[in-house]
Amino acid sequence: MDLPSQGIAKVQHYVPQFLLRNFGNGKKRQLHVFDKRTMRTFCTNVRNVAGESRFYDFEFQKHSLTMEPSLSELEGKAKPIFNRVIEQDSLSALTIEDQALLSVFFSLQYTRTRWFREQWRSIPELLAVKLRQTLGSEGELKAVEEYIRIPDENQTTMELARFMTNAPKQFAPHFADKVWVLLKTECTSPFMIGDNPLALQNQLDHGLRGNLGLAVRGIEIYFPLTPTRALALWCPSHEELFRKAAHDLHTRSRIAPYKVATYFQDPMVIEQTIVAIESGRPLPFRPDNVTNFNSLQIRYAERYVFANKGEFSLAREMVTLVPELRGGPRFCAD
């Protein structure tokens, strides 16, 4: 944590501006924006979005502190690494040190957004609901009410600053141990980016334990880089499945090539995925894959979704069908 000075930005961004600029147009890097809360669309400069006044500043024992310089320093180190991946169009450009630094970057990105802050603030509310359901008397509730008091903005920022300081140690190993795959799409079917760009998905059902933890088997993490490139961080179990499928495909191709289509819906995807994992070259994403990717960005966004084109029919449809998507996902009291 750092003492603020005159040089520290007043508007502090929770999605790095260098990343948002990749989705902007023209010299002024204008973004197309969809507001999930109001269903309004507009264009604006990247400086005006995904940031809030003094977002990382707080008071502690009469001292003014902030996380902003530390986050800016980390962004400065991550930016050239991302640029190198984009320019070379390959993850083979990443060294072990690069991957370690980006894992730290992702661990902070995961915890620095408005969405994560709202999640954090919701914990005492959920605890209060549970306690009211289980405690036998009003006296018992009063005895623990200090533990379920909703913190003010300064206390929330201070608590999150402490949490973010430990986030690299807690979360970076989970990002580092994933299978990293570069994804690509065409300009006609571009990726979007939300104000909470690390989006998670898991197609395995883990029951009551939930399936969206960073370390849960089957987890898929997606992060947009440009309108045509993105990063996927997959649980190693995905690579195991693809390698098994590739082995089965090669075996059946030798024994009974005429039956390959019976057993494999899209053999080319299997081959392309293995090549992408081994070489670092981008894996082509079909339009339906891009739609799924963008739906995750829309779902995880706390409020705003950004794009280089003003086409937000998917976002509008999703929010209309599921009004709860006007905000980001929340913990459930069940």
C-alpha positions as CSV (number, residue, x, y, z in Angstrom):
1,M,0.0,0.0,0.0
2,D,1.1,3.5,-0.7
3,L,0.7,7.0,0.6
4,P,-1.1,9.1,-2.0
5,S,0.5,12.1,-3.6
6,Q,-0.4,14.7,-6.1
7,G,0.6,12.5,-9.0
8,I,-1.9,9.8,-8.2
9,A,-4.9,9.6,-10.5
10,K,-8.2,10.7,-9.0
11,V,-10.2,8.4,-11.3
12,Q,-8.9,4.9,-10.7
13,H,-9.7,2.1,-13.1
14,Y,-10.5,-1.4,-12.2
15,V,-10.1,-2.6,-15.8
16,P,-6.7,-1.4,-17.1
17,Q,-7.0,1.4,-19.7
18,F,-4.4,-0.3,-21.9
19,L,-6.7,-3.3,-22.3
20,L,-9.8,-1.2,-23.0
21,R,-7.9,0.7,-25.7
22,N,-7.6,-2.5,-27.6
23,F,-11.4,-2.4,-28.1
24,G,-11.6,1.3,-29.0
25,N,-11.9,2.9,-32.4
26,G,-10.2,5.9,-33.9
27,K,-7.5,8.2,-32.5
28,K,-9.5,8.9,-29.4
29,R,-10.1,5.1,-28.9
30,Q,-13.9,5.5,-28.6
31,L,-15.7,2.5,-27.0
32,H,-19.2,1.3,-27.6
33,V,-20.8,0.7,-24.2
34,F,-23.9,-1.2,-23.1
35,D,-25.3,-0.4,-19.7
36,K,-27.0,-3.5,-18.3
37,R,-28.8,-1.5,-15.6
38,T,-30.5,1.1,-17.9
39,M,-30.3,-0.9,-21.2
40,R,-28.7,2.2,-22.8
41,T,-25.9,2.2,-25.3
42,F,-23.5,5.0,-25.9
43,C,-19.9,5.8,-27.1
44,T,-17.2,7.2,-24.9
45,N,-13.4,7.4,-24.3
46,V,-11.8,4.6,-22.4
47,R,-10.8,7.1,-19.7
48,N,-14.5,7.5,-18.8
49,V,-15.4,3.9,-18.1
50,A,-14.5,1.0,-15.7
51,G,-13.2,3.4,-13.1
52,E,-14.4,5.5,-10.2
53,S,-13.2,8.5,-8.2
54,R,-10.7,7.4,-5.5
55,F,-11.8,3.8,-5.8
56,Y,-8.7,2.4,-4.1
57,D,-8.2,5.2,-1.5
58,F,-9.0,4.8,2.2
59,E,-8.3,6.2,5.6
60,F,-6.6,4.1,8.3
61,Q,-5.8,5.5,11.7
62,K,-5.9,9.1,10.3
63,H,-3.5,8.1,7.5
64,S,-4.5,8.4,3.8
65,L,-3.6,5.2,1.9
66,T,-4.2,3.8,-1.6
67,M,-3.6,0.7,-3.7
68,E,-3.5,2.7,-6.9
69,P,0.3,3.1,-7.5
70,S,0.9,-0.6,-6.8
71,L,-1.8,-1.6,-9.3
72,S,-0.5,0.9,-11.9
73,E,3.0,-0.5,-11.5
74,L,1.7,-4.0,-12.1
75,E,-0.2,-2.9,-15.2
76,G,3.0,-1.3,-16.5
77,K,4.8,-4.7,-16.2
78,A,1.9,-6.7,-17.7
79,K,1.2,-4.4,-20.7
80,P,4.3,-5.2,-22.7
81,I,3.8,-9.0,-22.1
82,F,0.2,-8.8,-23.4
83,N,1.4,-6.7,-26.3
84,R,4.1,-9.2,-27.2
85,V,1.5,-12.0,-27.3
86,I,-0.8,-10.0,-29.5
87,E,2.0,-8.9,-31.9
88,Q,3.5,-12.4,-32.2
89,D,0.0,-14.0,-32.2
90,S,1.3,-16.8,-30.0
91,L,1.7,-17.8,-26.4
92,S,5.1,-19.2,-27.2
93,A,6.3,-15.7,-26.6
94,L,5.7,-16.1,-22.9
95,T,8.6,-17.1,-20.6
96,I,8.1,-18.7,-17.3
97,E,8.7,-15.3,-15.6
98,D,6.1,-13.7,-17.9
99,Q,3.5,-16.4,-17.0
100,A,4.2,-15.9,-13.3
101,L,3.8,-12.1,-13.6
102,L,0.5,-12.5,-15.5
103,S,-0.7,-14.9,-12.9
104,V,-0.2,-12.2,-10.3
105,F,-1.9,-9.7,-12.6
106,F,-4.9,-12.0,-12.9
107,S,-5.1,-12.6,-9.2
108,L,-5.3,-8.8,-8.7
109,Q,-7.7,-8.3,-11.6
110,Y,-10.0,-11.0,-10.1
111,T,-10.2,-9.0,-6.8
112,R,-10.0,-5.3,-7.8
113,T,-13.3,-4.8,-9.6
114,R,-16.6,-3.2,-8.6
115,W,-18.2,-6.6,-8.9
116,F,-15.8,-8.2,-6.4
117,R,-16.4,-5.3,-4.0
118,E,-20.2,-5.8,-4.2
119,Q,-19.7,-9.5,-3.6
120,W,-17.6,-8.7,-0.6
121,R,-20.2,-6.3,0.8
122,S,-22.9,-8.9,0.4
123,I,-21.3,-11.4,2.7
124,P,-22.5,-9.7,6.0
125,E,-26.0,-9.4,4.5
126,L,-26.1,-13.1,3.7
127,L,-24.7,-13.9,7.1
128,A,-27.5,-11.8,8.7
129,V,-30.1,-13.7,6.7
130,K,-28.7,-17.0,7.9
131,L,-28.5,-16.0,11.5
132,R,-32.0,-14.7,11.6
133,Q,-33.1,-18.0,10.3
134,T,-31.2,-20.1,12.8
135,L,-30.9,-18.0,16.0
136,G,-33.5,-18.6,18.7
137,S,-34.0,-15.1,20.0
138,E,-33.5,-11.4,19.4
139,G,-31.0,-11.4,22.2
140,E,-28.8,-14.0,20.5
141,L,-29.0,-11.9,17.3
142,K,-27.9,-8.7,19.1
143,A,-24.9,-10.6,20.6
144,V,-23.5,-11.2,17.1
145,E,-24.7,-8.1,15.3
146,E,-21.2,-6.5,15.2
147,Y,-20.2,-9.4,13.0
148,I,-23.0,-8.8,10.5
149,R,-22.9,-5.1,10.4
150,I,-22.7,-3.8,6.8
151,P,-19.3,-1.9,6.5
152,D,-19.1,1.6,5.1
153,E,-17.2,2.3,1.9
154,N,-14.0,3.2,3.7
155,Q,-14.0,0.0,5.7
156,T,-14.8,-2.0,2.7
157,T,-11.9,-0.5,0.7
158,M,-9.6,-1.0,3.6
159,E,-10.6,-4.7,4.0
160,L,-10.3,-5.3,0.3
161,A,-6.8,-3.6,0.2
162,R,-5.7,-6.1,2.8
163,F,-7.3,-9.0,0.9
164,M,-5.7,-7.9,-2.4
165,T,-2.3,-7.7,-0.8
166,N,-2.6,-11.4,-0.1
167,A,-4.3,-12.3,-3.4
168,P,-1.2,-13.1,-5.4
169,K,-0.2,-15.7,-2.8
170,Q,-3.7,-17.1,-2.6
171,F,-4.8,-17.1,-6.3
172,A,-1.7,-16.8,-8.6
173,P,-0.8,-20.5,-8.3
174,H,-4.3,-21.4,-9.5
175,F,-4.0,-19.2,-12.6
176,A,-0.4,-20.5,-13.3
177,D,-1.3,-24.2,-13.2
178,K,-4.0,-23.9,-15.9
179,V,-3.6,-24.8,-19.5
180,W,-3.2,-21.4,-21.3
181,V,-4.7,-21.2,-24.8
182,L,-4.8,-18.3,-27.2
183,L,-8.2,-17.9,-28.9
184,K,-9.0,-16.2,-32.1
185,T,-12.1,-15.0,-33.9
186,E,-12.9,-13.0,-37.0
187,C,-13.7,-9.3,-37.1
188,T,-17.2,-10.2,-38.2
189,S,-17.8,-12.0,-34.9
190,P,-15.8,-10.1,-32.3
191,F,-15.1,-10.7,-28.7
192,M,-16.6,-8.3,-26.1
193,I,-15.1,-7.2,-22.8
194,G,-17.0,-6.5,-19.6
195,D,-16.2,-4.4,-16.6
196,N,-15.3,-7.7,-14.8
197,P,-13.4,-9.3,-17.6
198,L,-12.2,-12.6,-15.9
199,A,-15.2,-14.8,-16.6
200,L,-15.6,-18.3,-15.3
201,Q,-17.4,-21.4,-16.6
202,N,-17.6,-25.0,-15.7
203,Q,-19.6,-27.7,-17.5
204,L,-19.1,-30.2,-14.7
205,D,-21.7,-30.5,-11.9
206,H,-20.1,-30.5,-8.5
207,G,-23.4,-30.4,-6.6
208,L,-23.8,-28.3,-3.5
209,R,-20.1,-27.5,-3.4
210,G,-20.4,-25.3,-6.5
211,N,-18.3,-25.5,-9.6
212,L,-16.9,-22.0,-10.2
213,G,-13.9,-21.9,-7.9
214,L,-10.5,-21.2,-9.4
215,A,-9.2,-24.5,-8.3
216,V,-12.3,-26.6,-9.1
217,R,-11.9,-29.5,-11.6
218,G,-13.2,-28.5,-15.0
219,I,-13.0,-24.8,-14.5
220,E,-12.6,-22.6,-17.6
221,I,-11.4,-19.0,-17.3
222,Y,-11.7,-16.5,-20.2
223,F,-10.1,-13.1,-20.6
224,P,-10.5,-10.8,-23.7
225,L,-7.4,-9.2,-25.2
226,T,-8.7,-7.6,-28.4
227,P,-11.8,-7.9,-30.5
228,T,-10.2,-10.9,-32.3
229,R,-8.0,-12.4,-29.6
230,A,-8.6,-13.8,-26.1
231,L,-7.0,-16.0,-23.5
232,A,-8.4,-19.2,-22.1
233,L,-7.1,-20.7,-18.9
234,W,-8.4,-24.3,-18.6
235,C,-8.3,-26.9,-15.9
236,P,-5.6,-29.5,-16.9
237,S,-8.5,-32.0,-17.1
238,H,-9.5,-30.4,-20.4
239,E,-6.1,-31.1,-21.9
240,E,-6.4,-34.7,-20.7
241,L,-9.8,-35.0,-22.4
242,F,-8.6,-33.5,-25.7
243,R,-5.5,-35.7,-25.7
244,K,-7.6,-38.8,-25.1
245,A,-10.0,-37.8,-27.9
246,A,-7.1,-37.2,-30.2
247,H,-5.7,-40.6,-29.5
248,D,-9.1,-42.2,-30.1
249,L,-9.5,-40.2,-33.3
250,H,-6.2,-41.4,-34.7
251,T,-6.9,-45.0,-33.7
252,R,-10.3,-45.0,-35.3
253,S,-9.0,-43.2,-38.4
254,R,-6.5,-46.1,-39.0
255,I,-8.9,-48.9,-38.2
256,A,-12.2,-47.6,-39.6
257,P,-11.9,-44.2,-41.2
258,Y,-15.4,-44.4,-42.6
259,K,-16.8,-44.5,-39.0
260,V,-15.0,-41.4,-37.7
261,A,-18.0,-39.2,-38.2
262,T,-20.1,-41.5,-36.2
263,Y,-17.9,-41.1,-33.1
264,F,-16.6,-37.6,-33.4
265,Q,-18.8,-34.6,-34.1
266,D,-16.0,-32.2,-35.1
267,P,-12.6,-34.0,-35.5
268,M,-10.9,-30.8,-36.7
269,V,-11.6,-29.0,-33.4
270,I,-9.8,-31.8,-31.6
271,E,-6.8,-31.5,-33.8
272,Q,-6.8,-27.7,-33.7
273,T,-7.0,-27.7,-29.9
274,I,-4.0,-30.0,-29.5
275,V,-2.0,-27.9,-31.9
276,A,-2.9,-24.7,-30.0
277,I,-1.9,-26.2,-26.7
278,E,1.4,-27.5,-27.9
279,S,2.4,-24.6,-30.2
280,G,0.9,-21.5,-28.5
281,R,-0.7,-20.5,-31.8
282,P,-4.3,-19.3,-31.6
283,L,-7.3,-21.7,-31.6
284,P,-10.0,-20.7,-34.0
285,F,-13.3,-20.1,-32.2
286,R,-16.5,-20.7,-34.2
287,P,-19.4,-18.1,-33.9
288,D,-21.2,-20.2,-31.4
289,N,-18.1,-20.3,-29.2
290,V,-17.8,-16.5,-29.5
291,T,-21.4,-16.2,-28.5
292,N,-20.8,-18.3,-25.4
293,F,-17.6,-16.2,-24.6
294,N,-19.5,-13.0,-24.9
295,S,-22.4,-14.3,-22.9
296,L,-20.0,-14.9,-20.0
297,Q,-18.6,-11.3,-20.3
298,I,-22.2,-10.0,-20.1
299,R,-23.1,-12.3,-17.2
300,Y,-20.0,-11.4,-15.1
301,A,-20.1,-7.7,-15.8
302,E,-21.3,-5.7,-12.8
303,R,-22.9,-3.1,-15.1
304,Y,-21.1,-2.3,-18.3
305,V,-20.1,-4.3,-21.4
306,F,-17.7,-2.8,-24.0
307,A,-17.2,-3.5,-27.7
308,N,-15.5,-2.1,-30.8
309,K,-18.9,-2.3,-32.5
310,G,-22.3,-1.1,-31.4
311,E,-23.9,-4.5,-31.7
312,F,-25.4,-5.5,-28.3
313,S,-28.4,-7.6,-29.2
314,L,-27.1,-10.6,-27.2
315,A,-26.7,-8.4,-24.1
316,R,-30.1,-6.9,-24.5
317,E,-31.7,-10.3,-25.0
318,M,-30.0,-11.8,-22.0
319,V,-30.8,-9.0,-19.6
320,T,-34.4,-8.9,-20.9
321,L,-34.9,-12.6,-20.3
322,V,-33.1,-12.7,-17.0
323,P,-33.5,-9.3,-15.2
324,E,-31.1,-10.5,-12.4
325,L,-28.3,-10.0,-15.0
326,R,-28.7,-6.2,-14.6
327,G,-26.0,-6.7,-11.9
328,G,-23.1,-9.1,-11.6
329,P,-23.5,-12.6,-10.1
330,R,-23.9,-12.8,-6.4
331,F,-23.4,-15.3,-3.6
332,C,-26.5,-17.2,-2.8
333,A,-28.0,-17.5,0.7
334,D,-29.1,-21.1,0.1
